[in-house]
């Protein structure tokens, strides 16, 4: 049976996704959200239209991913919060691990004394792992992450492909 090979590079190179996120790594959070567009501009129903062909989808996505990048980051954060609020076990596991690591770190390497017993930091980390790993697997973080990727992709790429560019920008690239 022959394997089906999907040309991922051909798909991603057409949408110019390779270097799109490189600049986001070096930015601070305040500069990342400095170009947050107003919600009236983000949900401008007058600019919604069906693209005529795939080349128009490409130009719209390339323009809108750069123009609304901060708004798309806010959409991702909101969907992340929603996914954690609907998966309460995963939220509990994350809080448990972060709180446990913080609490063990506050000991500063000293042993924890509980009555007559003495527990080392290594034993505390091991106990946290023994509790958190099975709970973490049961909380299904992979399906939550895959849902988050899919929902963000549908929202962001759907908005970027159906939102037309402003009139003044549409004519600036045409040759006279």
Secondary structure, 3 states (H helix, E strand, C coil): CCCCCCCHHHHHHHCCCCCCCHHHHCCCHHHHCCCCCCHHHHCCHHHECCCCCHHHHHHHHHHHHHHCHHHHHHHHHHHHHHHHHHCHHHHHHHHHHHHHHHHHHHCCCCCEEECCEEECHHHHHHHHHHHHHHHHHHCCHHHHHHHHHHHHHHHHHHHHHHECCCHHHHCCCCCC
